[in-house]
């Protein structure tokens, strides 16, 4: 009688730091040489950069115009609206941390730390402004970490559910627009013209509206192009190809200059809303192609199997095909979102004072600052990098959680 022994295979143990360094950086003599050369180059580059940033650079144009970089020409007496919106975001971020955890925790902590660092900046946050004492403003920023902790504490309970939290985020998005814009003739929330919106506030709004609105529109366009109905397929195909065939700046010019010519005389849409519309439609066309690529990657056997068990066409699409297609194209979708965030700088071409336009305005406002362009543009570049890297980081964590690219 023969005894067969079966041994279970165990996953290999992870490398400790020394083993990782030896395997990845010092495995051969050439890799060792390349590691030392790269380390020297990085050291001298970073040393020169930090020396310039901390000693030689003059950050006066940035320090003296923080409000312009943040919100543009938004009225100072109405800045409480922006503070209210930030407070809502901080509380919801803490709430999301308590409900979902994971990657949201990293962003919630980063948000709390960021507001704390802003409150501790060693210079006047509102130079020359007597209506908004600097101490009150700093206390307002200190309150945001407290709101994050309060939201986290509430989210840890069983009171708040995921669907309810998603609804709160959607409501906060609508509430943000209403708070910033206000109402005509209202004493509490007087209307603030969108022409006064600017800086990072306007950049965020252009990107956020474009991302939130283009995602469902892009999915509908992709499903329409994949449809068997001839007219629906023709309309979606023509829209996608026409929009993708022209650059974004052309779409913005058409939305800003040509669109008002076709509207009734009593109907006027301001420039910011027209820019949002143009960016949304442009992003939706590219989003549709990304989603269509995911749809084509789903084997037809899954669709046939879904029909065999009695699922209708819409049920098959919503429950079987579309979730898998979106999971496959997460990197492409997030890449499109990042590109849209950076493309908000093109709004300067239609007269909108977004973050980059504020930088140019600040440099041109004082002849003594014309040679300080490196400081201003480096400040703007760092802001863009922080937010684009955050989106990339969230995408990577989502891919790992869903197993994208793994079999």
C-alpha positions as CSV (number, residue, x, y, z in Angstrom):
1,X,0.0,0.0,0.0
2,X,1.4,3.3,-1.1
3,X,1.0,6.4,0.9
4,X,0.8,9.6,-1.0
5,X,1.7,12.7,1.0
6,X,0.3,16.0,-0.2
7,X,2.0,19.1,0.9
8,X,0.2,22.4,0.5
9,X,2.1,25.1,-1.3
10,X,2.6,28.3,0.7
11,X,3.1,31.7,-0.8
12,X,6.7,33.0,-0.7
13,X,7.6,35.1,2.3
14,X,8.1,38.8,1.7
15,X,11.5,40.3,1.4
16,X,13.0,42.2,4.3
17,X,14.5,45.7,3.5
18,X,18.0,44.4,3.0
19,X,16.9,41.6,0.7
20,X,14.8,44.0,-1.3
21,X,17.7,46.4,-1.7
22,X,20.0,43.6,-2.8
23,X,17.5,42.2,-5.3
24,X,16.4,45.5,-6.9
25,X,19.3,47.9,-6.5
26,X,22.5,45.8,-6.0
27,X,21.9,42.6,-7.9
28,X,24.8,43.0,-10.3
29,X,27.8,45.2,-10.6
30,X,26.1,47.3,-13.3
31,X,23.0,47.8,-11.2
32,X,25.2,48.8,-8.2
33,X,27.0,51.4,-10.3
34,X,23.7,52.7,-11.8
35,X,22.3,53.0,-8.2
36,X,25.2,55.0,-7.0
37,X,25.2,57.3,-10.0
38,X,21.4,57.8,-9.8
39,X,21.7,58.6,-6.1
40,X,24.3,61.2,-6.7
41,X,22.3,62.9,-9.4
42,X,19.2,62.9,-7.3
43,X,21.1,64.3,-4.3
44,X,22.6,67.2,-6.1
45,X,19.4,68.1,-7.9
46,X,17.3,68.0,-4.7
47,X,20.0,69.9,-2.9
48,X,20.1,72.7,-5.4
49,X,16.3,72.8,-5.6
50,X,15.8,73.0,-1.8
51,X,18.6,75.5,-1.4
52,X,16.9,77.8,-3.9
53,X,13.4,77.3,-2.4
54,X,14.5,78.0,1.1
55,X,17.1,80.7,0.7
56,X,17.2,82.3,-2.8
57,X,13.5,82.3,-3.9
58,X,11.3,85.3,-3.2
59,X,7.8,84.1,-2.4
60,X,6.3,87.6,-1.9
61,X,4.0,87.4,-4.9
62,X,2.5,84.2,-3.5
63,X,2.3,85.2,0.1
64,X,0.7,88.6,-0.7
65,X,-2.0,87.1,-2.9
66,X,-3.1,84.0,-1.2
67,X,-6.8,85.0,-1.4
68,X,-6.5,85.5,-5.2
69,X,-4.9,82.1,-5.6
70,X,-7.6,80.5,-3.5
71,X,-10.8,82.1,-4.6
72,X,-10.0,84.9,-7.1
73,X,-12.1,88.0,-6.6
74,X,-14.8,86.4,-4.6
75,X,-16.2,89.0,-2.2
76,X,-14.5,89.0,1.2
77,X,-17.8,89.6,3.1
78,X,-19.1,86.4,1.5
79,X,-16.1,84.2,2.2
80,X,-18.1,82.5,5.0
81,X,-19.8,80.5,2.2
82,X,-16.4,79.0,1.1
83,X,-15.7,78.3,4.8
84,X,-19.0,76.5,5.1
85,X,-18.4,74.4,2.1
86,X,-14.9,73.4,3.4
87,X,-16.5,72.5,6.7
88,X,-19.1,70.3,5.0
89,X,-16.3,68.6,3.0
90,X,-14.2,68.0,6.1
91,X,-17.1,66.5,8.0
92,X,-18.2,64.3,5.1
93,X,-14.6,63.2,4.6
94,X,-14.4,62.1,8.3
95,X,-17.8,60.4,7.9
96,X,-16.5,58.5,4.8
97,X,-13.4,57.5,6.8
98,X,-15.6,56.0,9.5
99,X,-17.9,54.2,7.1
100,X,-15.6,53.0,4.3
101,X,-12.1,53.2,5.8
102,X,-9.3,52.1,3.6
103,X,-7.9,54.7,1.2
104,X,-10.5,57.3,2.4
105,X,-8.6,57.3,5.7
106,X,-5.5,58.5,4.0
107,X,-7.3,61.4,2.4
108,X,-9.1,62.3,5.5
109,X,-5.9,62.4,7.5
110,X,-4.2,64.4,4.8
111,X,-7.0,66.9,4.7
112,X,-6.9,67.4,8.5
113,X,-3.1,67.8,8.4
114,X,-3.3,70.1,5.4
115,X,-5.7,72.5,7.2
116,X,-3.6,72.4,10.3
117,X,-0.5,73.4,8.4
118,X,-2.3,76.2,6.7
119,X,-3.4,77.5,10.1
120,X,0.2,77.5,11.3
121,X,1.7,79.3,8.3
122,X,4.2,82.0,9.6
123,X,2.7,84.9,7.7
124,X,-0.6,86.9,7.4
125,X,-3.1,84.8,5.5
126,X,-5.0,88.0,4.5
127,X,-2.4,90.8,4.2
128,X,-3.8,94.3,4.6
129,X,-7.4,93.1,5.4
130,X,-9.1,94.5,8.4
131,X,-12.5,93.0,7.9
132,X,-11.3,89.4,8.5
133,X,-8.9,89.1,11.5
134,X,-6.1,86.7,10.9
135,X,-6.7,84.9,14.2
136,X,-10.3,84.1,13.4
137,X,-9.2,82.7,10.0
138,X,-6.6,80.5,11.6
139,X,-9.1,79.2,14.2
140,X,-11.4,78.4,11.3
141,X,-8.8,76.2,9.7
142,X,-8.0,74.6,13.1
143,X,-11.7,73.6,13.3
144,X,-11.5,71.4,10.2
145,X,-9.4,68.6,11.8
146,X,-12.0,68.6,14.6
147,X,-14.8,68.2,12.1
148,X,-12.9,65.3,10.5
149,X,-12.7,63.5,13.9
150,X,-16.3,64.2,14.6
151,X,-17.3,62.8,11.3
152,X,-15.1,59.7,11.8
153,X,-16.7,59.1,15.2
154,X,-20.2,59.3,13.8
155,X,-19.2,57.1,10.8
156,X,-18.0,54.3,13.2
157,X,-21.5,53.9,14.5
158,X,-24.2,52.0,12.6
159,X,-26.3,55.1,12.1
160,X,-24.8,56.1,8.7
161,X,-25.0,53.6,5.8
162,X,-23.0,53.7,2.5
163,X,-26.0,54.6,0.3
164,X,-27.0,57.4,2.7
165,X,-23.4,58.7,2.6
166,X,-23.3,58.8,-1.2
167,X,-26.6,60.8,-1.1
168,X,-24.9,63.2,1.3
169,X,-22.0,63.7,-1.1
170,X,-24.4,64.4,-4.0
171,X,-26.4,66.8,-1.9
172,X,-23.2,68.6,-0.9
173,X,-22.2,69.0,-4.5
174,X,-25.5,70.8,-5.3
175,X,-25.3,72.8,-2.1
176,X,-21.8,74.0,-3.1
177,X,-23.1,75.5,-6.3
178,X,-26.1,77.1,-4.6
179,X,-23.9,78.6,-1.8
180,X,-21.3,80.0,-4.1
181,X,-23.8,81.5,-6.6
182,X,-26.5,82.6,-4.2
183,X,-29.9,84.0,-5.3
184,X,-31.0,87.2,-6.9
185,X,-32.5,89.6,-4.4
186,X,-31.9,87.4,-1.4
187,X,-30.6,89.2,1.7
188,X,-28.9,86.2,3.3
189,X,-27.4,84.7,0.1
190,X,-27.1,87.5,-2.4
191,X,-26.1,86.5,-5.9
192,X,-22.3,86.5,-6.5
193,X,-21.5,86.7,-10.2
194,X,-19.5,83.8,-11.5
195,X,-17.2,86.3,-13.1
196,X,-15.8,86.9,-9.6
197,X,-15.0,83.2,-9.1
198,X,-11.4,82.4,-9.7
199,X,-8.2,80.7,-8.6
200,X,-8.2,77.2,-7.1
201,X,-11.9,77.5,-6.4
202,X,-12.8,77.9,-10.1
203,X,-10.3,75.2,-11.1
204,X,-11.9,72.8,-8.7
205,X,-15.4,73.6,-9.9
206,X,-14.5,73.2,-13.6
207,X,-12.8,69.9,-12.9
208,X,-15.4,68.6,-10.5
209,X,-18.4,69.4,-12.6
210,X,-16.6,68.0,-15.7
211,X,-15.8,64.7,-13.9
212,X,-19.1,64.2,-12.1
213,X,-21.2,65.0,-15.2
214,X,-19.1,63.4,-17.9
215,X,-19.0,60.0,-16.2
216,X,-22.7,59.1,-16.6
217,X,-22.9,60.9,-20.0
218,X,-19.9,59.0,-21.2
219,X,-21.4,55.6,-20.1
220,X,-24.7,56.4,-21.9
221,X,-22.8,57.4,-25.1
222,X,-20.8,54.2,-24.9
223,X,-23.9,52.1,-24.5
224,X,-25.6,54.0,-27.3
225,X,-22.7,53.4,-29.6
226,X,-22.8,49.7,-28.7
227,X,-26.6,49.6,-29.2
228,X,-28.3,47.7,-32.0
229,X,-30.7,50.6,-32.6
230,X,-29.5,52.4,-35.8
231,X,-30.5,55.9,-35.0
232,X,-29.2,55.8,-31.4
233,X,-25.9,54.3,-32.6
234,X,-25.5,56.8,-35.4
235,X,-26.2,59.8,-33.1
236,X,-23.7,58.6,-30.4
237,X,-21.1,57.7,-33.0
238,X,-21.4,61.1,-34.7
239,X,-21.2,63.0,-31.4
240,X,-18.2,61.1,-30.1
241,X,-16.2,61.4,-33.4
242,X,-17.1,65.1,-33.9
243,X,-16.1,66.1,-30.4
244,X,-12.9,64.0,-30.3
245,X,-12.0,65.4,-33.7
246,X,-11.4,69.0,-32.4
247,X,-9.2,70.3,-29.5
248,X,-10.7,71.3,-26.2
249,X,-9.9,75.0,-26.7
250,X,-12.1,74.9,-29.8
251,X,-15.0,73.5,-27.8
252,X,-14.5,76.2,-25.2
253,X,-14.5,79.0,-27.8
254,X,-17.7,77.5,-29.3
255,X,-19.4,77.3,-25.9
256,X,-18.3,80.8,-25.0
257,X,-18.8,82.7,-28.3
258,X,-21.0,80.7,-30.7
259,X,-23.5,79.1,-28.3
260,X,-25.0,82.4,-27.2
261,X,-25.8,83.2,-30.8
262,X,-28.3,80.3,-31.0
263,X,-30.0,81.0,-27.6
264,X,-33.1,83.1,-27.3
265,X,-32.6,86.8,-26.4
266,X,-34.1,86.3,-22.9
267,X,-31.9,83.3,-22.2
268,X,-28.3,83.9,-21.2
269,X,-25.8,81.5,-19.7
270,X,-22.8,83.0,-18.0
271,X,-19.3,82.1,-19.1
272,X,-18.5,79.7,-16.3
273,X,-21.5,77.6,-16.9
274,X,-20.7,77.6,-20.7
275,X,-17.2,76.5,-20.0
276,X,-18.4,73.7,-17.7
277,X,-20.8,72.5,-20.4
278,X,-18.0,72.5,-23.0
279,X,-15.6,70.6,-20.8
280,X,-18.2,68.1,-19.7
281,X,-19.2,67.3,-23.3
282,X,-15.5,67.0,-24.4
283,X,-14.7,64.7,-21.5
284,X,-17.8,62.6,-22.0
285,X,-16.8,61.8,-25.6
286,X,-13.4,60.5,-24.5
287,X,-15.0,58.7,-21.5
288,X,-17.4,57.0,-23.9
289,X,-14.5,55.5,-25.9
290,X,-12.8,54.3,-22.7
291,X,-16.0,52.6,-21.5
292,X,-16.5,51.1,-25.0
293,X,-13.1,49.5,-24.9
294,X,-14.1,47.9,-21.6
295,X,-17.3,46.7,-23.1
296,X,-15.5,45.0,-26.0
297,X,-13.2,43.2,-23.6
298,X,-16.1,41.3,-22.0
299,X,-16.4,37.8,-23.6
300,X,-19.7,37.2,-25.4
301,X,-20.0,33.9,-23.6
302,X,-20.9,35.8,-20.4
303,X,-23.7,37.6,-22.2
304,X,-25.1,34.4,-23.7
305,X,-24.9,32.7,-20.3
306,X,-26.8,35.7,-18.7
307,X,-29.5,35.3,-21.3
308,X,-29.6,31.6,-20.8
309,X,-30.5,32.0,-17.1
310,X,-33.3,34.4,-17.9
311,X,-31.8,37.8,-17.6
312,X,-33.1,40.5,-19.9
313,X,-30.8,42.7,-22.0
314,X,-30.9,45.6,-19.6
315,X,-30.3,43.3,-16.6
316,X,-27.4,41.7,-18.4
317,X,-25.8,45.1,-19.2
318,X,-26.3,46.6,-15.7
319,X,-25.5,43.6,-13.6
320,X,-23.0,41.6,-15.6
321,X,-21.3,43.5,-18.5
322,X,-21.0,47.1,-17.3
323,X,-19.5,46.5,-13.8
324,X,-16.8,44.3,-15.4
325,X,-16.2,46.8,-18.2
326,X,-15.8,49.7,-15.7
327,X,-13.4,47.6,-13.6
328,X,-11.2,46.9,-16.5
329,X,-10.9,50.6,-17.6
330,X,-10.3,52.2,-14.2
331,X,-6.7,53.3,-15.2
332,X,-8.0,54.9,-18.4
333,X,-10.9,56.6,-16.7
334,X,-8.7,58.1,-13.9
335,X,-6.2,59.1,-16.5
336,X,-9.0,61.0,-18.3
337,X,-10.0,62.7,-15.0
338,X,-6.4,63.8,-14.4
339,X,-6.2,65.2,-18.0
340,X,-9.4,67.1,-17.4
341,X,-8.1,68.6,-14.2
342,X,-5.0,69.9,-16.0
343,X,-7.0,71.0,-19.0
344,X,-8.9,73.5,-16.8
345,X,-5.9,75.9,-17.4
346,X,-7.3,76.3,-21.0
347,X,-10.2,78.2,-19.5
348,X,-7.9,81.3,-19.5
349,X,-8.5,81.4,-23.3
350,X,-12.1,82.3,-22.8
351,X,-11.5,84.9,-20.1
352,X,-11.9,82.8,-17.0
353,X,-9.5,83.6,-14.1
354,X,-8.6,80.1,-13.0
355,X,-5.4,79.2,-11.0
356,X,-3.0,79.7,-13.9
357,X,-4.6,82.9,-14.9
358,X,-4.4,84.2,-11.4
359,X,-0.6,83.6,-11.5
360,X,-0.3,85.6,-14.7
361,X,-2.4,88.4,-13.3
362,X,-0.3,88.6,-10.1
363,X,2.9,88.8,-12.0
364,X,1.6,91.5,-14.3
365,X,0.1,93.5,-11.4
366,X,3.5,94.6,-10.0
367,X,6.6,95.4,-12.2
368,X,8.8,94.2,-9.3
369,X,7.3,90.8,-9.5
370,X,7.9,90.2,-13.2
371,X,11.1,88.3,-12.5
372,X,9.5,86.2,-9.8
373,X,7.7,84.0,-12.3
374,X,9.7,80.9,-11.3
375,X,8.3,81.1,-7.8
376,X,4.7,81.6,-8.9
377,X,4.7,78.9,-11.5
378,X,6.4,76.4,-9.1
379,X,3.7,77.1,-6.5
380,X,1.0,76.5,-9.1
381,X,2.8,73.3,-10.4
382,X,3.0,71.9,-6.8
383,X,-0.7,72.5,-6.3
384,X,-1.6,70.7,-9.5
385,X,0.8,67.8,-8.7
386,X,-0.7,67.4,-5.2
387,X,-4.3,66.9,-6.6
388,X,-3.3,64.9,-9.7
389,X,-1.1,62.6,-7.6
390,X,-4.0,62.2,-5.1
391,X,-6.3,61.0,-7.9
392,X,-3.5,58.6,-9.2
393,X,-3.0,57.3,-5.7
394,X,-6.7,56.6,-5.2
395,X,-6.9,54.9,-8.6
396,X,-4.0,52.6,-7.7
397,X,-5.6,51.6,-4.3
398,X,-8.9,51.0,-6.1
399,X,-7.2,48.8,-8.7
400,X,-5.4,46.8,-5.9
401,X,-8.7,46.4,-4.0
402,X,-10.5,45.2,-7.2
403,X,-7.7,43.1,-8.5
404,X,-7.4,45.0,-11.8
405,X,-4.7,43.4,-14.0
406,X,-4.5,40.2,-11.9
407,X,-5.8,36.8,-13.0
